Amino acid sequence: MRLPDLNDLIQDLQLAKQIAIDNQNANALTIATMSQAKLLGIDKPLKDVTPNSNIKSGLGHFYGRIPDLTPEAALAISKRLDEEY
């Protein structure tokens, strides 16, 4: 026996919704609808994603700007990699 995937679960809940409609059971219809929303991840409130120009983005701003790689540092890294590998 295999585990049900998302499509199977949505299909089962759609059937439950149809049975609830046929039996005029508003509570069961609501529960099946909310269960579908939870499975699909659309039951959460929307977040404001308006960009704020005062907030700097990226990890470089969080940790401080990473300095440019100098030719000397690049050569030292290359030599060390050659020695190790």
Biopython code that builds the backbone (N, CA, C, O; Angstrom):
import numpy as np
from Bio.PDB.StructureBuilder import StructureBuilder

atoms = [
    (1, "MET", "N", (0.844, -1.182, 0.000)),
    (1, "MET", "CA", (0.000, 0.000, 0.000)),
    (1, "MET", "C", (0.888, 1.244, 0.000)),
    (1, "MET", "O", (1.835, 1.345, 0.780)),
    (2, "ARG", "N", (0.576, 2.162, -0.862)),
    (2, "ARG", "CA", (1.384, 3.382, -0.941)),
    (2, "ARG", "C", (0.721, 4.499, -0.137)),
    (2, "ARG", "O", (-0.488, 4.487, 0.093)),
    (3, "LEU", "N", (1.519, 5.438, 0.274)),
    (3, "LEU", "CA", (0.984, 6.607, 0.969)),
    (3, "LEU", "C", (0.307, 7.528, -0.038)),
    (3, "LEU", "O", (0.761, 7.636, -1.177)),
    (4, "PRO", "N", (-0.771, 8.191, 0.364)),
    (4, "PRO", "CA", (-1.427, 9.109, -0.571)),
    (4, "PRO", "C", (-0.549, 10.332, -0.814)),
    (4, "PRO", "O", (0.128, 10.814, 0.095)),
    (5, "ASP", "N", (-0.566, 10.825, -2.041)),
    (5, "ASP", "CA", (0.160, 12.053, -2.341)),
    (5, "ASP", "C", (-0.815, 13.229, -2.275)),
    (5, "ASP", "O", (-1.995, 13.064, -1.967)),
    (6, "LEU", "N", (-0.303, 14.394, -2.566)),
    (6, "LEU", "CA", (-1.115, 15.608, -2.464)),
    (6, "LEU", "C", (-2.339, 15.542, -3.369)),
    (6, "LEU", "O", (-3.430, 15.941, -2.961)),
    (7, "ASN", "N", (-2.175, 15.051, -4.578)),
    (7, "ASN", "CA", (-3.309, 14.959, -5.505)),
    (7, "ASN", "C", (-4.396, 14.038, -4.970)),
    (7, "ASN", "O", (-5.584, 14.334, -5.098)),
    (8, "ASP", "N", (-3.988, 12.915, -4.366)),
    (8, "ASP", "CA", (-4.966, 11.996, -3.783)),
    (8, "ASP", "C", (-5.750, 12.669, -2.665)),
    (8, "ASP", "O", (-6.972, 12.541, -2.589)),
    (9, "LEU", "N", (-5.048, 13.382, -1.805)),
    (9, "LEU", "CA", (-5.707, 14.045, -0.679)),
    (9, "LEU", "C", (-6.664, 15.131, -1.148)),
    (9, "LEU", "O", (-7.769, 15.259, -0.622)),
    (10, "ILE", "N", (-6.245, 15.906, -2.128)),
    (10, "ILE", "CA", (-7.119, 16.954, -2.664)),
    (10, "ILE", "C", (-8.348, 16.328, -3.308)),
    (10, "ILE", "O", (-9.458, 16.833, -3.143)),
    (11, "GLN", "N", (-8.163, 15.243, -4.034)),
    (11, "GLN", "CA", (-9.287, 14.560, -4.682)),
    (11, "GLN", "C", (-10.264, 14.020, -3.629)),
    (11, "GLN", "O", (-11.478, 14.133, -3.798)),
    (12, "ASP", "N", (-9.744, 13.439, -2.552)),
    (12, "ASP", "CA", (-10.612, 12.938, -1.485)),
    (12, "ASP", "C", (-11.391, 14.069, -0.823)),
    (12, "ASP", "O", (-12.575, 13.925, -0.521)),
    (13, "LEU", "N", (-10.725, 15.179, -0.604)),
    (13, "LEU", "CA", (-11.413, 16.320, 0.004)),
    (13, "LEU", "C", (-12.445, 16.917, -0.948)),
    (13, "LEU", "O", (-13.485, 17.405, -0.505)),
    (14, "GLN", "N", (-12.170, 16.885, -2.238)),
    (14, "GLN", "CA", (-13.153, 17.365, -3.214)),
    (14, "GLN", "C", (-14.399, 16.478, -3.171)),
    (14, "GLN", "O", (-15.522, 16.975, -3.258)),
    (15, "LEU", "N", (-14.198, 15.174, -3.038)),
    (15, "LEU", "CA", (-15.323, 14.251, -2.906)),
    (15, "LEU", "C", (-16.092, 14.533, -1.619)),
    (15, "LEU", "O", (-17.323, 14.524, -1.615)),
    (16, "ALA", "N", (-15.373, 14.782, -0.530)),
    (16, "ALA", "CA", (-16.027, 15.117, 0.738)),
    (16, "ALA", "C", (-16.842, 16.403, 0.608)),
    (16, "ALA", "O", (-17.928, 16.513, 1.178)),
    (17, "LYS", "N", (-16.323, 17.369, -0.138)),
    (17, "LYS", "CA", (-17.076, 18.608, -0.361)),
    (17, "LYS", "C", (-18.358, 18.335, -1.132)),
    (17, "LYS", "O", (-19.411, 18.882, -0.804)),
    (18, "GLN", "N", (-18.275, 17.493, -2.155)),
    (18, "GLN", "CA", (-19.467, 17.182, -2.946)),
    (18, "GLN", "C", (-20.508, 16.452, -2.097)),
    (18, "GLN", "O", (-21.702, 16.731, -2.208)),
    (19, "ILE", "N", (-20.067, 15.522, -1.254)),
    (19, "ILE", "CA", (-20.999, 14.827, -0.359)),
    (19, "ILE", "C", (-21.634, 15.818, 0.610)),
    (19, "ILE", "O", (-22.831, 15.739, 0.883)),
    (20, "ALA", "N", (-20.837, 16.749, 1.131)),
    (20, "ALA", "CA", (-21.374, 17.763, 2.047)),
    (20, "ALA", "C", (-22.405, 18.637, 1.351)),
    (20, "ALA", "O", (-23.417, 18.996, 1.953)),
    (21, "ILE", "N", (-22.165, 18.986, 0.094)),
    (21, "ILE", "CA", (-23.132, 19.791, -0.668)),
    (21, "ILE", "C", (-24.406, 18.992, -0.885)),
    (21, "ILE", "O", (-25.506, 19.511, -0.702)),
    (22, "ASP", "N", (-24.262, 17.725, -1.275)),
    (22, "ASP", "CA", (-25.435, 16.875, -1.515)),
    (22, "ASP", "C", (-26.283, 16.705, -0.259)),
    (22, "ASP", "O", (-27.510, 16.648, -0.335)),
    (23, "ASN", "N", (-25.620, 16.624, 0.905)),
    (23, "ASN", "CA", (-26.331, 16.439, 2.173)),
    (23, "ASN", "C", (-26.672, 17.760, 2.852)),
    (23, "ASN", "O", (-27.213, 17.774, 3.957)),
    (24, "GLN", "N", (-26.358, 18.857, 2.198)),
    (24, "GLN", "CA", (-26.596, 20.204, 2.727)),
    (24, "GLN", "C", (-25.969, 20.369, 4.118)),
    (24, "GLN", "O", (-26.597, 20.884, 5.044)),
    (25, "ASN", "N", (-24.735, 19.924, 4.235)),
    (25, "ASN", "CA", (-24.001, 19.994, 5.496)),
    (25, "ASN", "C", (-22.930, 21.078, 5.369)),
    (25, "ASN", "O", (-21.816, 20.824, 4.913)),
    (26, "ALA", "N", (-23.294, 22.283, 5.781)),
    (26, "ALA", "CA", (-22.392, 23.433, 5.632)),
    (26, "ALA", "C", (-21.118, 23.271, 6.454)),
    (26, "ALA", "O", (-20.042, 23.680, 6.016)),
    (27, "ASN", "N", (-21.230, 22.681, 7.636)),
    (27, "ASN", "CA", (-20.054, 22.501, 8.489)),
    (27, "ASN", "C", (-19.030, 21.577, 7.822)),
    (27, "ASN", "O", (-17.839, 21.888, 7.800)),
    (28, "ALA", "N", (-19.482, 20.461, 7.287)),
    (28, "ALA", "CA", (-18.575, 19.528, 6.614)),
    (28, "ALA", "C", (-17.954, 20.165, 5.377)),
    (28, "ALA", "O", (-16.784, 19.927, 5.076)),
    (29, "LEU", "N", (-18.728, 20.972, 4.663)),
    (29, "LEU", "CA", (-18.215, 21.667, 3.482)),
    (29, "LEU", "C", (-17.110, 22.640, 3.876)),
    (29, "LEU", "O", (-16.078, 22.728, 3.210)),
    (30, "THR", "N", (-17.338, 23.364, 4.963)),
    (30, "THR", "CA", (-16.340, 24.324, 5.444)),
    (30, "THR", "C", (-15.060, 23.609, 5.867)),
    (30, "THR", "O", (-13.960, 24.056, 5.541)),
    (31, "ILE", "N", (-15.200, 22.511, 6.584)),
    (31, "ILE", "CA", (-14.026, 21.766, 7.045)),
    (31, "ILE", "C", (-13.230, 21.220, 5.859)),
    (31, "ILE", "O", (-12.002, 21.307, 5.850)),
    (32, "ALA", "N", (-13.908, 20.663, 4.866)),
    (32, "ALA", "CA", (-13.214, 20.125, 3.690)),
    (32, "ALA", "C", (-12.513, 21.235, 2.912)),
    (32, "ALA", "O", (-11.397, 21.048, 2.427)),
    (33, "THR", "N", (-13.164, 22.385, 2.795)),
    (33, "THR", "CA", (-12.566, 23.517, 2.084)),
    (33, "THR", "C", (-11.329, 24.028, 2.817)),
    (33, "THR", "O", (-10.298, 24.291, 2.197)),
    (34, "MET", "N", (-11.433, 24.167, 4.138)),
    (34, "MET", "CA", (-10.288, 24.634, 4.918)),
    (34, "MET", "C", (-9.148, 23.611, 4.891)),
    (34, "MET", "O", (-7.976, 23.987, 4.891)),
    (35, "SER", "N", (-9.485, 22.336, 4.868)),
    (35, "SER", "CA", (-8.453, 21.297, 4.788)),
    (35, "SER", "C", (-7.703, 21.381, 3.467)),
    (35, "SER", "O", (-6.484, 21.209, 3.431)),
    (36, "GLN", "N", (-8.422, 21.644, 2.384)),
    (36, "GLN", "CA", (-7.758, 21.826, 1.089)),
    (36, "GLN", "C", (-6.832, 23.039, 1.135)),
    (36, "GLN", "O", (-5.704, 22.987, 0.646)),
    (37, "ALA", "N", (-7.313, 24.120, 1.721)),
    (37, "ALA", "CA", (-6.494, 25.332, 1.814)),
    (37, "ALA", "C", (-5.223, 25.066, 2.615)),
    (37, "ALA", "O", (-4.147, 25.538, 2.246)),
    (38, "LYS", "N", (-5.340, 24.316, 3.704)),
    (38, "LYS", "CA", (-4.161, 24.000, 4.512)),
    (38, "LYS", "C", (-3.165, 23.151, 3.728)),
    (38, "LYS", "O", (-1.959, 23.396, 3.776)),
    (39, "LEU", "N", (-3.669, 22.157, 3.009)),
    (39, "LEU", "CA", (-2.775, 21.310, 2.211)),
    (39, "LEU", "C", (-2.031, 22.113, 1.148)),
    (39, "LEU", "O", (-0.867, 21.842, 0.852)),
    (40, "LEU", "N", (-2.711, 23.095, 0.584)),
    (40, "LEU", "CA", (-2.113, 23.902, -0.479)),
    (40, "LEU", "C", (-1.321, 25.092, 0.060)),
    (40, "LEU", "O", (-0.673, 25.807, -0.704)),
    (41, "GLY", "N", (-1.373, 25.305, 1.385)),
    (41, "GLY", "CA", (-0.618, 26.385, 2.003)),
    (41, "GLY", "C", (-1.198, 27.763, 1.785)),
    (41, "GLY", "O", (-0.478, 28.756, 1.883)),
    (42, "ILE", "N", (-2.496, 27.847, 1.488)),
    (42, "ILE", "CA", (-3.110, 29.160, 1.242)),
    (42, "ILE", "C", (-4.016, 29.575, 2.393)),
    (42, "ILE", "O", (-4.888, 30.427, 2.220)),
    (43, "ASP", "N", (-3.817, 28.979, 3.565)),
    (43, "ASP", "CA", (-4.624, 29.324, 4.728)),
    (43, "ASP", "C", (-3.941, 30.355, 5.616)),
    (43, "ASP", "O", (-4.478, 30.728, 6.660)),
    (44, "LYS", "N", (-2.773, 30.814, 5.214)),
    (44, "LYS", "CA", (-2.022, 31.759, 6.028)),
    (44, "LYS", "C", (-2.272, 33.187, 5.551)),
    (44, "LYS", "O", (-2.549, 33.412, 4.373)),
    (45, "PRO", "N", (-2.174, 34.144, 6.461)),
    (45, "PRO", "CA", (-2.390, 35.533, 6.043)),
    (45, "PRO", "C", (-1.290, 36.011, 5.106)),
    (45, "PRO", "O", (-0.158, 35.529, 5.166)),
    (46, "LEU", "N", (-1.621, 36.944, 4.254)),
    (46, "LEU", "CA", (-0.644, 37.522, 3.338)),
    (46, "LEU", "C", (0.295, 38.434, 4.109)),
    (46, "LEU", "O", (-0.123, 39.118, 5.043)),
    (47, "LYS", "N", (1.549, 38.443, 3.724)),
    (47, "LYS", "CA", (2.533, 39.310, 4.359)),
    (47, "LYS", "C", (2.809, 40.489, 3.445)),
    (47, "LYS", "O", (2.797, 40.361, 2.221)),
    (48, "ASP", "N", (3.057, 41.631, 4.052)),
    (48, "ASP", "CA", (3.401, 42.819, 3.281)),
    (48, "ASP", "C", (4.825, 42.649, 2.769)),
    (48, "ASP", "O", (5.759, 42.484, 3.553)),
    (49, "VAL", "N", (4.983, 42.689, 1.466)),
    (49, "VAL", "CA", (6.302, 42.533, 0.868)),
    (49, "VAL", "C", (6.740, 43.806, 0.155)),
    (49, "VAL", "O", (7.550, 43.766, -0.771)),
    (50, "THR", "N", (6.199, 44.929, 0.595)),
    (50, "THR", "CA", (6.571, 46.206, 0.011)),
    (50, "THR", "C", (8.035, 46.489, 0.337)),
    (50, "THR", "O", (8.420, 46.443, 1.506)),
    (51, "PRO", "N", (8.851, 46.779, -0.662)),
    (51, "PRO", "CA", (10.259, 47.042, -0.375)),
    (51, "PRO", "C", (10.429, 48.307, 0.452)),
    (51, "PRO", "O", (9.714, 49.292, 0.264)),
    (52, "ASN", "N", (11.373, 48.265, 1.357)),
    (52, "ASN", "CA", (11.678, 49.406, 2.201)),
    (52, "ASN", "C", (13.106, 49.826, 1.875)),
    (52, "ASN", "O", (14.051, 49.076, 2.118)),
    (53, "SER", "N", (13.257, 51.013, 1.331)),
    (53, "SER", "CA", (14.581, 51.465, 0.891)),
    (53, "SER", "C", (15.526, 51.705, 2.061)),
    (53, "SER", "O", (16.737, 51.803, 1.865)),
    (54, "ASN", "N", (14.986, 51.803, 3.286)),
    (54, "ASN", "CA", (15.845, 52.027, 4.448)),
    (54, "ASN", "C", (16.499, 50.740, 4.942)),
    (54, "ASN", "O", (17.445, 50.786, 5.728)),
    (55, "ILE", "N", (16.002, 49.598, 4.487)),
    (55, "ILE", "CA", (16.542, 48.319, 4.924)),
    (55, "ILE", "C", (17.503, 47.807, 3.855)),
    (55, "ILE", "O", (17.140, 47.690, 2.685)),
    (56, "LYS", "N", (18.711, 47.509, 4.264)),
    (56, "LYS", "CA", (19.693, 46.975, 3.326)),
    (56, "LYS", "C", (19.471, 45.476, 3.198)),
    (56, "LYS", "O", (19.182, 44.800, 4.185)),
    (57, "SER", "N", (19.604, 44.965, 1.995)),
    (57, "SER", "CA", (19.367, 43.544, 1.775)),
    (57, "SER", "C", (20.676, 42.818, 1.543)),
    (57, "SER", "O", (21.699, 43.424, 1.225)),
    (58, "GLY", "N", (20.620, 41.530, 1.706)),
    (58, "GLY", "CA", (21.776, 40.687, 1.440)),
    (58, "GLY", "C", (22.607, 40.449, 2.685)),
    (58, "GLY", "O", (22.639, 41.283, 3.590)),
    (59, "LEU", "N", (23.274, 39.316, 2.726)),
    (59, "LEU", "CA", (24.077, 38.971, 3.890)),
    (59, "LEU", "C", (25.321, 39.834, 4.003)),
    (59, "LEU", "O", (25.859, 40.007, 5.097)),
    (60, "GLY", "N", (25.785, 40.377, 2.884)),
    (60, "GLY", "CA", (26.953, 41.246, 2.941)),
    (60, "GLY", "C", (26.705, 42.469, 3.808)),
    (60, "GLY", "O", (27.601, 42.926, 4.517)),
    (61, "HIS", "N", (25.492, 42.997, 3.749)),
    (61, "HIS", "CA", (25.150, 44.148, 4.580)),
    (61, "HIS", "C", (25.009, 43.732, 6.040)),
    (61, "HIS", "O", (25.311, 44.514, 6.941)),
    (62, "PHE", "N", (24.550, 42.501, 6.278)),
    (62, "PHE", "CA", (24.357, 42.038, 7.650)),
    (62, "PHE", "C", (25.692, 41.812, 8.338)),
    (62, "PHE", "O", (25.890, 42.231, 9.479)),
    (63, "TYR", "N", (26.600, 41.153, 7.648)),
    (63, "TYR", "CA", (27.887, 40.826, 8.240)),
    (63, "TYR", "C", (28.948, 41.886, 7.980)),
    (63, "TYR", "O", (30.060, 41.775, 8.496)),
    (64, "GLY", "N", (28.646, 42.870, 7.225)),
    (64, "GLY", "CA", (29.634, 43.844, 6.806)),
    (64, "GLY", "C", (30.097, 43.480, 5.410)),
    (64, "GLY", "O", (30.117, 42.306, 5.042)),
    (65, "ARG", "N", (30.461, 44.468, 4.646)),
    (65, "ARG", "CA", (30.823, 44.212, 3.254)),
    (65, "ARG", "C", (32.075, 43.364, 3.174)),
    (65, "ARG", "O", (33.064, 43.609, 3.865)),
    (66, "ILE", "N", (32.010, 42.368, 2.320)),
    (66, "ILE", "CA", (33.165, 41.502, 2.103)),
    (66, "ILE", "C", (34.142, 42.249, 1.198)),
    (66, "ILE", "O", (33.756, 42.714, 0.125)),
    (67, "PRO", "N", (35.406, 42.370, 1.618)),
    (67, "PRO", "CA", (36.361, 43.122, 0.798)),
    (67, "PRO", "C", (36.643, 42.404, -0.515)),
    (67, "PRO", "O", (36.493, 41.188, -0.628)),
    (68, "ASP", "N", (37.056, 43.193, -1.502)),
    (68, "ASP", "CA", (37.406, 42.632, -2.803)),
    (68, "ASP", "C", (38.608, 41.705, -2.653)),
    (68, "ASP", "O", (39.473, 41.920, -1.804)),
    (69, "LEU", "N", (38.646, 40.680, -3.486)),
    (69, "LEU", "CA", (39.744, 39.719, -3.468)),
    (69, "LEU", "C", (40.938, 40.333, -4.197)),
    (69, "LEU", "O", (40.859, 40.659, -5.381)),
    (70, "THR", "N", (42.033, 40.482, -3.477)),
    (70, "THR", "CA", (43.238, 41.057, -4.082)),
    (70, "THR", "C", (43.959, 39.980, -4.887)),
    (70, "THR", "O", (43.769, 38.790, -4.637)),
    (71, "PRO", "N", (44.783, 40.384, -5.847)),
    (71, "PRO", "CA", (45.548, 39.390, -6.617)),
    (71, "PRO", "C", (46.448, 38.530, -5.727)),
    (71, "PRO", "O", (46.625, 37.339, -5.986)),
    (72, "GLU", "N", (47.010, 39.127, -4.687)),
    (72, "GLU", "CA", (47.882, 38.377, -3.782)),
    (72, "GLU", "C", (47.089, 37.301, -3.042)),
    (72, "GLU", "O", (47.557, 36.173, -2.891)),
    (73, "ALA", "N", (45.891, 37.651, -2.585)),
    (73, "ALA", "CA", (45.052, 36.689, -1.867)),
    (73, "ALA", "C", (44.598, 35.572, -2.803)),
    (73, "ALA", "O", (44.552, 34.408, -2.407)),
    (74, "ALA", "N", (44.263, 35.925, -4.042)),
    (74, "ALA", "CA", (43.847, 34.910, -5.017)),
    (74, "ALA", "C", (44.985, 33.940, -5.303)),
    (74, "ALA", "O", (44.761, 32.734, -5.413)),
    (75, "LEU", "N", (46.213, 34.461, -5.424)),
    (75, "LEU", "CA", (47.378, 33.611, -5.668)),
    (75, "LEU", "C", (47.637, 32.687, -4.480)),
    (75, "LEU", "O", (47.965, 31.515, -4.666)),
    (76, "ALA", "N", (47.493, 33.204, -3.270)),
    (76, "ALA", "CA", (47.702, 32.387, -2.073)),
    (76, "ALA", "C", (46.658, 31.275, -1.987)),
    (76, "ALA", "O", (46.984, 30.147, -1.619)),
    (77, "ILE", "N", (45.426, 31.582, -2.318)),
    (77, "ILE", "CA", (44.364, 30.571, -2.312)),
    (77, "ILE", "C", (44.649, 29.513, -3.360)),
    (77, "ILE", "O", (44.494, 28.319, -3.102)),
    (78, "SER", "N", (45.067, 29.946, -4.540)),
    (78, "SER", "CA", (45.376, 29.013, -5.622)),
    (78, "SER", "C", (46.517, 28.073, -5.234)),
    (78, "SER", "O", (46.438, 26.870, -5.480)),
    (79, "LYS", "N", (47.576, 28.614, -4.630)),
    (79, "LYS", "CA", (48.710, 27.790, -4.203)),
    (79, "LYS", "C", (48.280, 26.777, -3.144)),
    (79, "LYS", "O", (48.687, 25.616, -3.184)),
    (80, "ARG", "N", (47.468, 27.218, -2.211)),
    (80, "ARG", "CA", (47.012, 26.316, -1.146)),
    (80, "ARG", "C", (46.142, 25.196, -1.710)),
    (80, "ARG", "O", (46.246, 24.049, -1.276)),
    (81, "LEU", "N", (45.300, 25.521, -2.660)),
    (81, "LEU", "CA", (44.471, 24.491, -3.286)),
    (81, "LEU", "C", (45.325, 23.492, -4.053)),
    (81, "LEU", "O", (45.059, 22.291, -4.027)),
    (82, "ASP", "N", (46.363, 23.996, -4.743)),
    (82, "ASP", "CA", (47.270, 23.102, -5.470)),
    (82, "ASP", "C", (47.986, 22.151, -4.515)),
    (82, "ASP", "O", (48.188, 20.978, -4.832)),
    (83, "GLU", "N", (48.371, 22.665, -3.341)),
    (83, "GLU", "CA", (49.065, 21.832, -2.361)),
    (83, "GLU", "C", (48.144, 20.764, -1.776)),
    (83, "GLU", "O", (48.562, 19.627, -1.557)),
    (84, "GLU", "N", (46.896, 21.136, -1.525)),
    (84, "GLU", "CA", (45.967, 20.213, -0.868)),
    (84, "GLU", "C", (45.371, 19.201, -1.831)),
    (84, "GLU", "O", (45.039, 18.086, -1.428)),
    (85, "TYR", "N", (45.230, 19.573, -3.100)),
    (85, "TYR", "CA", (44.565, 18.683, -4.053)),
    (85, "TYR", "C", (45.522, 18.351, -5.154)),
    (85, "TYR", "O", (45.173, 17.610, -6.073)),
]
sb = StructureBuilder()
sb.init_structure("model")
sb.init_model(0)
sb.init_chain("A")
sb.init_seg("    ")
for serial, (resi, resn, name, xyz) in enumerate(atoms, 1):
    if name == "N":
        sb.init_residue(resn, " ", resi, " ")
    sb.init_atom(name, np.array(xyz, "f"), 0.0, 1.0, " ", f" {name:<3s}", serial, name[0])
structure = sb.get_structure()
